[in-house]
């Protein structure tokens, strides 16, 4: 009896300790190191190496034009907040850069911010400039928007709202494997109450969940894909899915496209891209195919006016 009690106690402590470990990991998702790494990935496209204090100093000089003598935690918070956090009267670096790029090219890209700024400078002036990234962004803002300001507001993307997307990753039952990432992008601008929330070109991510290749005797190939998330203009992650409402809208695409293979294969069960109409053959869906998905749940995000 006592042995059983002691065993149960040890098991309970083990479970609780692991629950505490998992909770600690969730709480610590935005540590100083994680914040610095996120800012580095945004501006440079990759995390830097070396001492954290040196990495923070480099970021401050590149972004603000000068370093500070604040504590490391304060420095990291300031870098992260100015890059990603939005307020009605103070848009983040991210949303301002997205707004400028969309205003000039009518799309947004996922290149590192430093590269995007250089590209936009060439579009506007034909050459790159020098100075801090904040100063260079301000100059671009003055050229792209009246009074050099972009107006933002918090809006709600409603559950089941439709979103037209375009495949970036080609799909095939002969080459894809379970777990493969699937990239897609917004095919059109999405507005809510007159505010641009998801610009054309915004990147989304999905996953290949199951693959069955074509077999003899006319067995159909089958490809199960989920279309999971897409980012808004302010960097908010929106959960998406191929639901009933999206499937109904996709039927119109099939009719308009003359019931092509690319159109037919998106009309299977929820989340399924299958070869029901192609007996004994593999399913091949090229990049560029357009279809609809829908917003999974109500989500708040900032949009530009």
C-alpha positions, -999 to 999 in steps of 0.1 A, spaced: 0 0 0 27 24 10 48 15 -21 18 23 -43 12 56 -25 49 66 -28 49 56 -65 18 77 -71 33 106 -53 65 105 -73 44 102 -105 24 133 -95 55 153 -87 70 143 -120 39 154 -139 37 187 -120 74 194 -125 70 189 -163 39 210 -163 58 237 -146 87 233 -171 62 237 -200 46 267 -184 80 283 -178 88 278 -215 56 295 -225 61 324 -201 97 328 -213 88 329 -250 99 366 -252 132 366 -233 158 392 -240 176 368 -264 143 359 -282 135 396 -286 169 405 -300 168 375 -323 134 384 -336 146 420 -344 177 406 -361 157 383 -383 134 411 -393 162 435 -403 189 412 -414 171 380 -424 191 359 -399 202 358 -362 237 373 -355 264 356 -335 286 370 -307 280 385 -273 244 397 -267 256 431 -256 275 436 -289 245 424 -309 222 449 -292 247 477 -297 248 469 -335 211 469 -337 208 503 -319 234 519 -342 218 505 -373 182 513 -364 185 544 -342 218 558 -353 234 556 -319 238 533 -289 224 538 -254 237 533 -219 204 517 -206 203 483 -190 203 454 -216 167 445 -208 155 481 -215 175 482 -247 160 449 -259 125 460 -250 129 493 -269 143 475 -300 115 450 -300 87 475 -293 97 500 -319 100 472 -345 68 453 -339 44 470 -314 16 492 -327 -3 520 -311 -29 543 -327 -5 573 -326 27 553 -330 28 527 -358 56 502 -356 86 501 -380 71 469 -395 37 483 -404 52 516 -418 75 496 -440 47 474 -452 25 505 -459 53 522 -479 60 491 -499 23 484 -507 18 521 -516 46 520 -541 44 484 -555 9 473 -545 24 442 -528 45 433 -498 75 410 -497 93 390 -470 129 401 -477 149 415 -447 139 450 -439 173 464 -448 170 450 -483 134 462 -487 144 498 -477 173 497 -503 149 485 -530 123 511 -522 149 538 -522 159 527 -557 123 528 -568 118 563 -555 152 580 -560 172 556 -581 199 551 -554 204 540 -519 210 565 -491 229 564 -458 220 571 -422 200 551 -396 172 528 -408 147 549 -389 158 581 -407 158 563 -441 123 550 -433 111 585 -424 124 598 -457 105 571 -476 74 579 -456 76 615 -465 78 606 -502 50 580 -501 24 596 -478 10 630 -473 26 647 -443 48 616 -439 23 598 -418 2 566 -421 -30 564 -402 -38 530 -385 -68 517 -366 -76 485 -348 -102 464 -367 -116 429 -365 -113 402 -391 -145 383 -387 -148 345 -385 -155 328 -419 -145 359 -439 -132 348 -472 -96 353 -483 -85 346 -519 -50 330 -519 -25 319 -545 -2 288 -541 35 296 -539 45 259 -534 36 235 -561 20 203 -548 23 168 -562 15 133 -548 47 121 -566 71 144 -548 54 157 -516 58 140 -483 39 142 -450 51 172 -430 62 193 -460 56 230 -456 32 247 -480 35 284 -488 8 306 -502 1 343 -504 -29 367 -505 -41 370 -541 -60 403 -534 -60 431 -509 -83 425 -479 -100 456 -464 -121 459 -432 -141 491 -427 -119 509 -452 -86 498 -437 -61 476 -455 -55 446 -432 -41 419 -455 -22 433 -485 -17 414 -517 14 393 -514 11 386 -476 26 352 -469 7 323 -455 18 288 -443 2 254 -444 13 218 -442 10 185 -461 -7 162 -437 -11 131 -458 1 118 -492 -12 87 -511 3 82 -545 -16 67 -575 -19 29 -576 -28 3 -602 -64 -5 -609 -73 32 -610 -68 39 -573 -69 77 -568 -40 97 -556 -47 118 -526 -31 148 -510 -43 162 -477 -32 198 -471 -41 223 -444 -39 261 -450 -31 273 -415 -20 309 -411 -14 342 -429 1 375 -416 -17 408 -416 0 441 -425 9 447 -388 24 412 -384 -5 396 -366 -9 359 -374 -44 350 -387 -56 314 -384 -72 301 -417 -88 270 -430 -105 255 -461 -140 254 -447 -175 249 -462 -179 286 -471 -146 286 -489 -154 254 -508 -187 269 -520 -168 299 -533 -143 277 -550 -170 261 -570 -174 294 -588 -137 294 -596 -141 259 -611 -170 270 -633 -151 301 -644 -120 281 -652 -138 255 -672 -135 228 -645 -97 224 -649 -78 199 -628 -64 226 -606 -100 238 -600 -115 204 -594 -90 191 -569 -98 219 -543 -134 208 -540 -128 177 -518 -136 173 -481 -125 201 -458 -87 203 -459 -84 177 -486 -68 182 -520 -74 149 -537 -74 134 -572 -110 121 -572 -113 131 -609 -80 117 -620 -82 79 -618 -49 62 -615 -28 93 -619 -8 115 -595 -22 149 -584 -1 178 -596 -11 214 -587 12 241 -600 22 272 -582 0 301 -590 -33 282 -586 -59 305 -569 -85 294 -544 -104 306 -513 -98 299 -476 -116 315 -447 -107 331 -414 -109 305 -386 -120 329 -357 -125 366 -350 -91 383 -348 -81 419 -340 -54 435 -360 -43 470 -371 -50 481 -406 -39 512 -426 -63 538 -437 
